[in-house]
Amino acid sequence: MTDITPPNRTSLLDRWFLAHPASVDETYLQHMRFAAGFAFWLAVAAAAAVIHALIPRLCETTASQILRKLTARMEARH
């Protein structure tokens, strides 16, 4: 007879959604908010870089300023 144990859903939930936010001392929702905001500003920086690529006079320092601010935010968290 073999022991067939059902999958541990709590463990899967923990591994996929809770472990990493807990490792940076945040809840799932706090971490989601931070990551979504970070992604938004990365998208803005990417758009500024594309605009700058097309018209070099525009958005000359926008992307680099955003990236510096994001880097400072990330370093301040750890």
PyMOL Python script that loads the backbone (N, CA, C, O; Angstrom):
from pymol import cmd

cmd.read_pdbstr("""\
ATOM      1  N   MET A   1       0.844  -1.171   0.000  1.00  0.00           N
ATOM      2  CA  MET A   1       0.000   0.000   0.000  1.00  0.00           C
ATOM      3  C   MET A   1       0.904   1.254   0.000  1.00  0.00           C
ATOM      4  O   MET A   1       1.889   1.317   0.735  1.00  0.00           O
ATOM      5  N   THR A   2       0.562   2.213  -0.808  1.00  0.00           N
ATOM      6  CA  THR A   2       1.351   3.441  -0.881  1.00  0.00           C
ATOM      7  C   THR A   2       0.617   4.569  -0.182  1.00  0.00           C
ATOM      8  O   THR A   2      -0.612   4.610  -0.126  1.00  0.00           O
ATOM      9  N   ASP A   3       1.399   5.463   0.338  1.00  0.00           N
ATOM     10  CA  ASP A   3       0.821   6.625   1.009  1.00  0.00           C
ATOM     11  C   ASP A   3       0.704   7.753  -0.008  1.00  0.00           C
ATOM     12  O   ASP A   3       1.711   8.338  -0.406  1.00  0.00           O
ATOM     13  N   ILE A   4      -0.506   8.059  -0.426  1.00  0.00           N
ATOM     14  CA  ILE A   4      -0.730   9.139  -1.384  1.00  0.00           C
ATOM     15  C   ILE A   4      -1.299  10.321  -0.602  1.00  0.00           C
ATOM     16  O   ILE A   4      -2.457  10.316  -0.184  1.00  0.00           O
ATOM     17  N   THR A   5      -0.462  11.318  -0.421  1.00  0.00           N
ATOM     18  CA  THR A   5      -0.867  12.492   0.322  1.00  0.00           C
ATOM     19  C   THR A   5      -1.344  13.556  -0.657  1.00  0.00           C
ATOM     20  O   THR A   5      -0.657  13.849  -1.636  1.00  0.00           O
ATOM     21  N   PRO A   6      -2.520  14.140  -0.401  1.00  0.00           N
ATOM     22  CA  PRO A   6      -2.989  15.193  -1.307  1.00  0.00           C
ATOM     23  C   PRO A   6      -2.038  16.393  -1.268  1.00  0.00           C
ATOM     24  O   PRO A   6      -1.380  16.635  -0.256  1.00  0.00           O
ATOM     25  N   PRO A   7      -1.970  17.131  -2.359  1.00  0.00           N
ATOM     26  CA  PRO A   7      -1.086  18.305  -2.371  1.00  0.00           C
ATOM     27  C   PRO A   7      -1.479  19.299  -1.285  1.00  0.00           C
ATOM     28  O   PRO A   7      -2.660  19.496  -0.999  1.00  0.00           O
ATOM     29  N   ASN A   8      -0.493  19.904  -0.703  1.00  0.00           N
ATOM     30  CA  ASN A   8      -0.723  20.874   0.352  1.00  0.00           C
ATOM     31  C   ASN A   8      -0.982  22.238  -0.280  1.00  0.00           C
ATOM     32  O   ASN A   8      -0.048  22.912  -0.716  1.00  0.00           O
ATOM     33  N   ARG A   9      -2.231  22.637  -0.330  1.00  0.00           N
ATOM     34  CA  ARG A   9      -2.594  23.897  -0.981  1.00  0.00           C
ATOM     35  C   ARG A   9      -2.025  25.098  -0.233  1.00  0.00           C
ATOM     36  O   ARG A   9      -1.635  26.083  -0.861  1.00  0.00           O
ATOM     37  N   THR A  10      -1.970  25.036   1.078  1.00  0.00           N
ATOM     38  CA  THR A  10      -1.408  26.143   1.844  1.00  0.00           C
ATOM     39  C   THR A  10       0.044  26.340   1.468  1.00  0.00           C
ATOM     40  O   THR A  10       0.507  27.472   1.330  1.00  0.00           O
ATOM     41  N   SER A  11       0.756  25.257   1.304  1.00  0.00           N
ATOM     42  CA  SER A  11       2.164  25.344   0.939  1.00  0.00           C
ATOM     43  C   SER A  11       2.323  25.983  -0.440  1.00  0.00           C
ATOM     44  O   SER A  11       3.192  26.832  -0.636  1.00  0.00           O
ATOM     45  N   LEU A  12       1.494  25.582  -1.382  1.00  0.00           N
ATOM     46  CA  LEU A  12       1.546  26.156  -2.723  1.00  0.00           C
ATOM     47  C   LEU A  12       1.181  27.640  -2.671  1.00  0.00           C
ATOM     48  O   LEU A  12       1.856  28.468  -3.283  1.00  0.00           O
ATOM     49  N   LEU A  13       0.136  27.969  -1.956  1.00  0.00           N
ATOM     50  CA  LEU A  13      -0.262  29.369  -1.785  1.00  0.00           C
ATOM     51  C   LEU A  13       0.880  30.160  -1.163  1.00  0.00           C
ATOM     52  O   LEU A  13       1.202  31.258  -1.617  1.00  0.00           O
ATOM     53  N   ASP A  14       1.480  29.611  -0.143  1.00  0.00           N
ATOM     54  CA  ASP A  14       2.584  30.286   0.532  1.00  0.00           C
ATOM     55  C   ASP A  14       3.762  30.492  -0.418  1.00  0.00           C
ATOM     56  O   ASP A  14       4.316  31.589  -0.490  1.00  0.00           O
ATOM     57  N   ARG A  15       4.142  29.452  -1.141  1.00  0.00           N
ATOM     58  CA  ARG A  15       5.298  29.561  -2.043  1.00  0.00           C
ATOM     59  C   ARG A  15       5.067  30.563  -3.159  1.00  0.00           C
ATOM     60  O   ARG A  15       5.973  31.325  -3.496  1.00  0.00           O
ATOM     61  N   TRP A  16       3.885  30.582  -3.733  1.00  0.00           N
ATOM     62  CA  TRP A  16       3.640  31.419  -4.907  1.00  0.00           C
ATOM     63  C   TRP A  16       3.232  32.851  -4.584  1.00  0.00           C
ATOM     64  O   TRP A  16       3.503  33.762  -5.367  1.00  0.00           O
ATOM     65  N   PHE A  17       2.582  33.061  -3.439  1.00  0.00           N
ATOM     66  CA  PHE A  17       2.016  34.381  -3.185  1.00  0.00           C
ATOM     67  C   PHE A  17       2.457  35.055  -1.887  1.00  0.00           C
ATOM     68  O   PHE A  17       2.399  36.281  -1.792  1.00  0.00           O
ATOM     69  N   LEU A  18       2.884  34.307  -0.910  1.00  0.00           N
ATOM     70  CA  LEU A  18       3.116  34.903   0.398  1.00  0.00           C
ATOM     71  C   LEU A  18       4.568  34.918   0.858  1.00  0.00           C
ATOM     72  O   LEU A  18       4.968  35.813   1.603  1.00  0.00           O
ATOM     73  N   ALA A  19       5.352  33.952   0.431  1.00  0.00           N
ATOM     74  CA  ALA A  19       6.718  33.816   0.949  1.00  0.00           C
ATOM     75  C   ALA A  19       7.592  35.026   0.612  1.00  0.00           C
ATOM     76  O   ALA A  19       8.243  35.581   1.498  1.00  0.00           O
ATOM     77  N   HIS A  20       7.613  35.433  -0.635  1.00  0.00           N
ATOM     78  CA  HIS A  20       8.464  36.562  -1.000  1.00  0.00           C
ATOM     79  C   HIS A  20       8.027  37.870  -0.339  1.00  0.00           C
ATOM     80  O   HIS A  20       8.875  38.560   0.228  1.00  0.00           O
ATOM     81  N   PRO A  21       6.744  38.243  -0.384  1.00  0.00           N
ATOM     82  CA  PRO A  21       6.359  39.469   0.326  1.00  0.00           C
ATOM     83  C   PRO A  21       6.740  39.412   1.813  1.00  0.00           C
ATOM     84  O   PRO A  21       7.183  40.413   2.377  1.00  0.00           O
ATOM     85  N   ALA A  22       6.571  38.262   2.437  1.00  0.00           N
ATOM     86  CA  ALA A  22       6.946  38.123   3.854  1.00  0.00           C
ATOM     87  C   ALA A  22       8.452  38.300   4.043  1.00  0.00           C
ATOM     88  O   ALA A  22       8.894  38.817   5.069  1.00  0.00           O
ATOM     89  N   SER A  23       9.237  37.872   3.056  1.00  0.00           N
ATOM     90  CA  SER A  23      10.699  37.987   3.176  1.00  0.00           C
ATOM     91  C   SER A  23      11.166  39.440   3.147  1.00  0.00           C
ATOM     92  O   SER A  23      12.271  39.740   3.600  1.00  0.00           O
ATOM     93  N   VAL A  24      10.347  40.339   2.626  1.00  0.00           N
ATOM     94  CA  VAL A  24      10.676  41.770   2.636  1.00  0.00           C
ATOM     95  C   VAL A  24       9.755  42.518   3.611  1.00  0.00           C
ATOM     96  O   VAL A  24       9.580  43.733   3.522  1.00  0.00           O
ATOM     97  N   ASP A  25       9.170  41.747   4.547  1.00  0.00           N
ATOM     98  CA  ASP A  25       8.346  42.292   5.625  1.00  0.00           C
ATOM     99  C   ASP A  25       7.147  43.088   5.108  1.00  0.00           C
ATOM    100  O   ASP A  25       6.881  44.200   5.565  1.00  0.00           O
ATOM    101  N   GLU A  26       6.428  42.500   4.145  1.00  0.00           N
ATOM    102  CA  GLU A  26       5.225  43.114   3.589  1.00  0.00           C
ATOM    103  C   GLU A  26       4.127  42.075   3.481  1.00  0.00           C
ATOM    104  O   GLU A  26       4.395  40.875   3.431  1.00  0.00           O
ATOM    105  N   THR A  27       2.892  42.543   3.445  1.00  0.00           N
ATOM    106  CA  THR A  27       1.783  41.660   3.130  1.00  0.00           C
ATOM    107  C   THR A  27       1.738  41.504   1.608  1.00  0.00           C
ATOM    108  O   THR A  27       2.436  42.206   0.877  1.00  0.00           O
ATOM    109  N   TYR A  28       0.919  40.585   1.157  1.00  0.00           N
ATOM    110  CA  TYR A  28       0.759  40.390  -0.285  1.00  0.00           C
ATOM    111  C   TYR A  28       0.293  41.684  -0.953  1.00  0.00           C
ATOM    112  O   TYR A  28       0.841  42.081  -1.982  1.00  0.00           O
ATOM    113  N   LEU A  29      -0.712  42.341  -0.377  1.00  0.00           N
ATOM    114  CA  LEU A  29      -1.256  43.553  -0.989  1.00  0.00           C
ATOM    115  C   LEU A  29      -0.261  44.712  -0.957  1.00  0.00           C
ATOM    116  O   LEU A  29      -0.188  45.485  -1.913  1.00  0.00           O
ATOM    117  N   GLN A  30       0.497  44.843   0.119  1.00  0.00           N
ATOM    118  CA  GLN A  30       1.525  45.887   0.173  1.00  0.00           C
ATOM    119  C   GLN A  30       2.570  45.658  -0.917  1.00  0.00           C
ATOM    120  O   GLN A  30       2.995  46.593  -1.596  1.00  0.00           O
ATOM    121  N   HIS A  31       2.970  44.409  -1.068  1.00  0.00           N
ATOM    122  CA  HIS A  31       3.978  44.090  -2.069  1.00  0.00           C
ATOM    123  C   HIS A  31       3.439  44.293  -3.487  1.00  0.00           C
ATOM    124  O   HIS A  31       4.150  44.778  -4.367  1.00  0.00           O
ATOM    125  N   MET A  32       2.182  43.917  -3.693  1.00  0.00           N
ATOM    126  CA  MET A  32       1.565  44.106  -5.004  1.00  0.00           C
ATOM    127  C   MET A  32       1.495  45.591  -5.353  1.00  0.00           C
ATOM    128  O   MET A  32       1.759  45.976  -6.491  1.00  0.00           O
ATOM    129  N   ARG A  33       1.143  46.416  -4.385  1.00  0.00           N
ATOM    130  CA  ARG A  33       1.064  47.857  -4.622  1.00  0.00           C
ATOM    131  C   ARG A  33       2.436  48.428  -4.981  1.00  0.00           C
ATOM    132  O   ARG A  33       2.563  49.208  -5.925  1.00  0.00           O
ATOM    133  N   PHE A  34       3.451  48.038  -4.229  1.00  0.00           N
ATOM    134  CA  PHE A  34       4.792  48.541  -4.503  1.00  0.00           C
ATOM    135  C   PHE A  34       5.263  48.089  -5.888  1.00  0.00           C
ATOM    136  O   PHE A  34       5.767  48.897  -6.668  1.00  0.00           O
ATOM    137  N   ALA A  35       5.101  46.810  -6.190  1.00  0.00           N
ATOM    138  CA  ALA A  35       5.555  46.272  -7.473  1.00  0.00           C
ATOM    139  C   ALA A  35       4.787  46.888  -8.646  1.00  0.00           C
ATOM    140  O   ALA A  35       5.377  47.165  -9.690  1.00  0.00           O
ATOM    141  N   ALA A  36       3.491  47.103  -8.486  1.00  0.00           N
ATOM    142  CA  ALA A  36       2.696  47.714  -9.557  1.00  0.00           C
ATOM    143  C   ALA A  36       3.125  49.163  -9.785  1.00  0.00           C
ATOM    144  O   ALA A  36       3.226  49.611 -10.928  1.00  0.00           O
ATOM    145  N   GLY A  37       3.376  49.887  -8.707  1.00  0.00           N
ATOM    146  CA  GLY A  37       3.859  51.260  -8.843  1.00  0.00           C
ATOM    147  C   GLY A  37       5.228  51.311  -9.502  1.00  0.00           C
ATOM    148  O   GLY A  37       5.499  52.177 -10.333  1.00  0.00           O
ATOM    149  N   PHE A  38       6.080  50.377  -9.124  1.00  0.00           N
ATOM    150  CA  PHE A  38       7.412  50.284  -9.711  1.00  0.00           C
ATOM    151  C   PHE A  38       7.290  50.007 -11.216  1.00  0.00           C
ATOM    152  O   PHE A  38       7.976  50.631 -12.025  1.00  0.00           O
ATOM    153  N   ALA A  39       6.417  49.072 -11.579  1.00  0.00           N
ATOM    154  CA  ALA A  39       6.206  48.734 -12.990  1.00  0.00           C
ATOM    155  C   ALA A  39       5.668  49.928 -13.773  1.00  0.00           C
ATOM    156  O   ALA A  39       6.069  50.166 -14.913  1.00  0.00           O
ATOM    157  N   PHE A  40       4.761  50.673 -13.155  1.00  0.00           N
ATOM    158  CA  PHE A  40       4.217  51.864 -13.814  1.00  0.00           C
ATOM    159  C   PHE A  40       5.339  52.833 -14.160  1.00  0.00           C
ATOM    160  O   PHE A  40       5.423  53.298 -15.296  1.00  0.00           O
ATOM    161  N   TRP A  41       6.208  53.146 -13.188  1.00  0.00           N
ATOM    162  CA  TRP A  41       7.279  54.107 -13.435  1.00  0.00           C
ATOM    163  C   TRP A  41       8.320  53.572 -14.411  1.00  0.00           C
ATOM    164  O   TRP A  41       8.928  54.345 -15.152  1.00  0.00           O
ATOM    165  N   LEU A  42       8.532  52.257 -14.420  1.00  0.00           N
ATOM    166  CA  LEU A  42       9.417  51.682 -15.440  1.00  0.00           C
ATOM    167  C   LEU A  42       8.821  51.872 -16.836  1.00  0.00           C
ATOM    168  O   LEU A  42       9.547  52.155 -17.788  1.00  0.00           O
ATOM    169  N   ALA A  43       7.503  51.718 -16.957  1.00  0.00           N
ATOM    170  CA  ALA A  43       6.838  51.924 -18.247  1.00  0.00           C
ATOM    171  C   ALA A  43       6.934  53.383 -18.679  1.00  0.00           C
ATOM    172  O   ALA A  43       7.143  53.669 -19.858  1.00  0.00           O
ATOM    173  N   VAL A  44       6.783  54.306 -17.731  1.00  0.00           N
ATOM    174  CA  VAL A  44       6.926  55.728 -18.049  1.00  0.00           C
ATOM    175  C   VAL A  44       8.349  56.013 -18.514  1.00  0.00           C
ATOM    176  O   VAL A  44       8.552  56.738 -19.487  1.00  0.00           O
ATOM    177  N   ALA A  45       9.336  55.444 -17.822  1.00  0.00           N
ATOM    178  CA  ALA A  45      10.735  55.635 -18.218  1.00  0.00           C
ATOM    179  C   ALA A  45      10.984  55.060 -19.613  1.00  0.00           C
ATOM    180  O   ALA A  45      11.692  55.662 -20.420  1.00  0.00           O
ATOM    181  N   ALA A  46      10.405  53.907 -19.891  1.00  0.00           N
ATOM    182  CA  ALA A  46      10.563  53.299 -21.219  1.00  0.00           C
ATOM    183  C   ALA A  46       9.939  54.184 -22.295  1.00  0.00           C
ATOM    184  O   ALA A  46      10.524  54.372 -23.362  1.00  0.00           O
ATOM    185  N   ALA A  47       8.766  54.720 -22.021  1.00  0.00           N
ATOM    186  CA  ALA A  47       8.110  55.608 -22.993  1.00  0.00           C
ATOM    187  C   ALA A  47       8.956  56.861 -23.223  1.00  0.00           C
ATOM    188  O   ALA A  47       9.098  57.314 -24.359  1.00  0.00           O
ATOM    189  N   ALA A  48       9.515  57.418 -22.154  1.00  0.00           N
ATOM    190  CA  ALA A  48      10.379  58.597 -22.291  1.00  0.00           C
ATOM    191  C   ALA A  48      11.615  58.265 -23.124  1.00  0.00           C
ATOM    192  O   ALA A  48      12.060  59.081 -23.931  1.00  0.00           O
ATOM    193  N   ALA A  49      12.165  57.079 -22.932  1.00  0.00           N
ATOM    194  CA  ALA A  49      13.340  56.674 -23.710  1.00  0.00           C
ATOM    195  C   ALA A  49      12.994  56.520 -25.191  1.00  0.00           C
ATOM    196  O   ALA A  49      13.797  56.875 -26.055  1.00  0.00           O
ATOM    197  N   VAL A  50      11.805  55.992 -25.489  1.00  0.00           N
ATOM    198  CA  VAL A  50      11.375  55.855 -26.886  1.00  0.00           C
ATOM    199  C   VAL A  50      11.179  57.247 -27.510  1.00  0.00           C
ATOM    200  O   VAL A  50      11.610  57.500 -28.636  1.00  0.00           O
ATOM    201  N   ILE A  51      10.530  58.131 -26.768  1.00  0.00           N
ATOM    202  CA  ILE A  51      10.337  59.498 -27.267  1.00  0.00           C
ATOM    203  C   ILE A  51      11.695  60.149 -27.527  1.00  0.00           C
ATOM    204  O   ILE A  51      11.890  60.804 -28.550  1.00  0.00           O
ATOM    205  N   HIS A  52      12.622  59.966 -26.602  1.00  0.00           N
ATOM    206  CA  HIS A  52      13.962  60.538 -26.760  1.00  0.00           C
ATOM    207  C   HIS A  52      14.681  59.931 -27.977  1.00  0.00           C
ATOM    208  O   HIS A  52      15.411  60.627 -28.682  1.00  0.00           O
ATOM    209  N   ALA A  53      14.471  58.657 -28.209  1.00  0.00           N
ATOM    210  CA  ALA A  53      15.099  58.007 -29.368  1.00  0.00           C
ATOM    211  C   ALA A  53      14.591  58.610 -30.677  1.00  0.00           C
ATOM    212  O   ALA A  53      15.347  58.764 -31.636  1.00  0.00           O
ATOM    213  N   LEU A  54      13.310  58.947 -30.703  1.00  0.00           N
ATOM    214  CA  LEU A  54      12.714  59.508 -31.916  1.00  0.00           C
ATOM    215  C   LEU A  54      13.051  60.994 -32.088  1.00  0.00           C
ATOM    216  O   LEU A  54      13.362  61.453 -33.187  1.00  0.00           O
ATOM    217  N   ILE A  55      12.984  61.724 -30.988  1.00  0.00           N
ATOM    218  CA  ILE A  55      13.250  63.172 -31.017  1.00  0.00           C
ATOM    219  C   ILE A  55      14.233  63.474 -29.882  1.00  0.00           C
ATOM    220  O   ILE A  55      13.808  63.723 -28.754  1.00  0.00           O
ATOM    221  N   PRO A  56      15.538  63.455 -30.165  1.00  0.00           N
ATOM    222  CA  PRO A  56      16.553  63.561 -29.120  1.00  0.00           C
ATOM    223  C   PRO A  56      16.438  64.780 -28.210  1.00  0.00           C
ATOM    224  O   PRO A  56      16.905  64.728 -27.072  1.00  0.00           O
ATOM    225  N   ARG A  57      15.847  65.848 -28.658  1.00  0.00           N
ATOM    226  CA  ARG A  57      15.716  67.049 -27.835  1.00  0.00           C
ATOM    227  C   ARG A  57      14.697  66.858 -26.708  1.00  0.00           C
ATOM    228  O   ARG A  57      14.763  67.556 -25.696  1.00  0.00           O
ATOM    229  N   LEU A  58      13.761  65.926 -26.867  1.00  0.00           N
ATOM    230  CA  LEU A  58      12.722  65.694 -25.858  1.00  0.00           C
ATOM    231  C   LEU A  58      13.166  64.624 -24.854  1.00  0.00           C
ATOM    232  O   LEU A  58      13.897  63.694 -25.195  1.00  0.00           O
ATOM    233  N   CYS A  59      12.716  64.775 -23.642  1.00  0.00           N
ATOM    234  CA  CYS A  59      12.944  63.779 -22.581  1.00  0.00           C
ATOM    235  C   CYS A  59      14.419  63.414 -22.429  1.00  0.00           C
ATOM    236  O   CYS A  59      14.761  62.240 -22.292  1.00  0.00           O
ATOM    237  N   GLU A  60      15.275  64.409 -22.452  1.00  0.00           N
ATOM    238  CA  GLU A  60      16.718  64.160 -22.416  1.00  0.00           C
ATOM    239  C   GLU A  60      17.160  63.427 -21.150  1.00  0.00           C
ATOM    240  O   GLU A  60      18.027  62.555 -21.214  1.00  0.00           O
ATOM    241  N   THR A  61      16.587  63.764 -20.028  1.00  0.00           N
ATOM    242  CA  THR A  61      17.021  63.136 -18.770  1.00  0.00           C
ATOM    243  C   THR A  61      15.885  62.440 -18.022  1.00  0.00           C
ATOM    244  O   THR A  61      16.084  61.957 -16.907  1.00  0.00           O
ATOM    245  N   THR A  62      14.722  62.386 -18.612  1.00  0.00           N
ATOM    246  CA  THR A  62      13.547  61.847 -17.924  1.00  0.00           C
ATOM    247  C   THR A  62      13.742  60.403 -17.487  1.00  0.00           C
ATOM    248  O   THR A  62      13.520  60.078 -16.320  1.00  0.00           O
ATOM    249  N   ALA A  63      14.146  59.543 -18.390  1.00  0.00           N
ATOM    250  CA  ALA A  63      14.295  58.128 -18.060  1.00  0.00           C
ATOM    251  C   ALA A  63      15.358  57.921 -16.981  1.00  0.00           C
ATOM    252  O   ALA A  63      15.149  57.152 -16.043  1.00  0.00           O
ATOM    253  N   SER A  64      16.482  58.596 -17.111  1.00  0.00           N
ATOM    254  CA  SER A  64      17.542  58.406 -16.116  1.00  0.00           C
ATOM    255  C   SER A  64      17.132  58.945 -14.751  1.00  0.00           C
ATOM    256  O   SER A  64      17.493  58.361 -13.729  1.00  0.00           O
ATOM    257  N   GLN A  65      16.389  60.040 -14.713  1.00  0.00           N
ATOM    258  CA  GLN A  65      15.903  60.563 -13.427  1.00  0.00           C
ATOM    259  C   GLN A  65      14.950  59.576 -12.756  1.00  0.00           C
ATOM    260  O   GLN A  65      15.035  59.339 -11.551  1.00  0.00           O
ATOM    261  N   ILE A  66      14.047  59.007 -13.543  1.00  0.00           N
ATOM    262  CA  ILE A  66      13.099  58.030 -13.000  1.00  0.00           C
ATOM    263  C   ILE A  66      13.852  56.820 -12.473  1.00  0.00           C
ATOM    264  O   ILE A  66      13.561  56.335 -11.379  1.00  0.00           O
ATOM    265  N   LEU A  67      14.816  56.328 -13.241  1.00  0.00           N
ATOM    266  CA  LEU A  67      15.571  55.153 -12.812  1.00  0.00           C
ATOM    267  C   LEU A  67      16.367  55.426 -11.541  1.00  0.00           C
ATOM    268  O   LEU A  67      16.467  54.551 -10.681  1.00  0.00           O
ATOM    269  N   ARG A  68      16.934  56.621 -11.407  1.00  0.00           N
ATOM    270  CA  ARG A  68      17.650  56.966 -10.169  1.00  0.00           C
ATOM    271  C   ARG A  68      16.697  56.959  -8.972  1.00  0.00           C
ATOM    272  O   ARG A  68      17.041  56.452  -7.905  1.00  0.00           O
ATOM    273  N   LYS A  69      15.509  57.518  -9.152  1.00  0.00           N
ATOM    274  CA  LYS A  69      14.525  57.538  -8.060  1.00  0.00           C
ATOM    275  C   LYS A  69      14.067  56.128  -7.690  1.00  0.00           C
ATOM    276  O   LYS A  69      13.927  55.803  -6.511  1.00  0.00           O
ATOM    277  N   LEU A  70      13.838  55.300  -8.698  1.00  0.00           N
ATOM    278  CA  LEU A  70      13.428  53.925  -8.431  1.00  0.00           C
ATOM    279  C   LEU A  70      14.530  53.147  -7.718  1.00  0.00           C
ATOM    280  O   LEU A  70      14.259  52.364  -6.807  1.00  0.00           O
ATOM    281  N   THR A  71      15.759  53.365  -8.133  1.00  0.00           N
ATOM    282  CA  THR A  71      16.887  52.697  -7.478  1.00  0.00           C
ATOM    283  C   THR A  71      16.985  53.121  -6.017  1.00  0.00           C
ATOM    284  O   THR A  71      17.212  52.285  -5.143  1.00  0.00           O
ATOM    285  N   ALA A  72      16.817  54.405  -5.751  1.00  0.00           N
ATOM    286  CA  ALA A  72      16.860  54.908  -4.377  1.00  0.00           C
ATOM    287  C   ALA A  72      15.726  54.299  -3.547  1.00  0.00           C
ATOM    288  O   ALA A  72      15.938  53.929  -2.392  1.00  0.00           O
ATOM    289  N   ARG A  73      14.531  54.195  -4.123  1.00  0.00           N
ATOM    290  CA  ARG A  73      13.407  53.581  -3.407  1.00  0.00           C
ATOM    291  C   ARG A  73      13.691  52.134  -3.074  1.00  0.00           C
ATOM    292  O   ARG A  73      13.395  51.676  -1.970  1.00  0.00           O
ATOM    293  N   MET A  74      14.269  51.403  -4.030  1.00  0.00           N
ATOM    294  CA  MET A  74      14.556  49.991  -3.824  1.00  0.00           C
ATOM    295  C   MET A  74      15.626  49.809  -2.749  1.00  0.00           C
ATOM    296  O   MET A  74      15.504  48.934  -1.892  1.00  0.00           O
ATOM    297  N   GLU A  75      16.669  50.632  -2.793  1.00  0.00           N
ATOM    298  CA  GLU A  75      17.741  50.519  -1.811  1.00  0.00           C
ATOM    299  C   GLU A  75      17.261  50.906  -0.413  1.00  0.00           C
ATOM    300  O   GLU A  75      17.729  50.345   0.578  1.00  0.00           O
ATOM    301  N   ALA A  76      16.344  51.847  -0.327  1.00  0.00           N
ATOM    302  CA  ALA A  76      15.820  52.280   0.971  1.00  0.00           C
ATOM    303  C   ALA A  76      14.971  51.193   1.632  1.00  0.00           C
ATOM    304  O   ALA A  76      14.814  51.196   2.853  1.00  0.00           O
ATOM    305  N   ARG A  77      14.434  50.285   0.863  1.00  0.00           N
ATOM    306  CA  ARG A  77      13.573  49.223   1.402  1.00  0.00           C
ATOM    307  C   ARG A  77      14.375  48.114   2.044  1.00  0.00           C
ATOM    308  O   ARG A  77      13.855  47.400   2.902  1.00  0.00           O
ATOM    309  N   HIS A  78      15.623  47.950   1.654  1.00  0.00           N
ATOM    310  CA  HIS A  78      16.373  46.783   2.142  1.00  0.00           C
ATOM    311  C   HIS A  78      17.413  47.227   3.077  1.00  0.00           C
ATOM    312  O   HIS A  78      18.160  46.403   3.606  1.00  0.00           O
TER     313      HIS A  78
END
""", "prot")
cmd.dss("prot")
cmd.show_as("cartoon", "prot")
cmd.util.cbc("prot")
cmd.orient("prot")
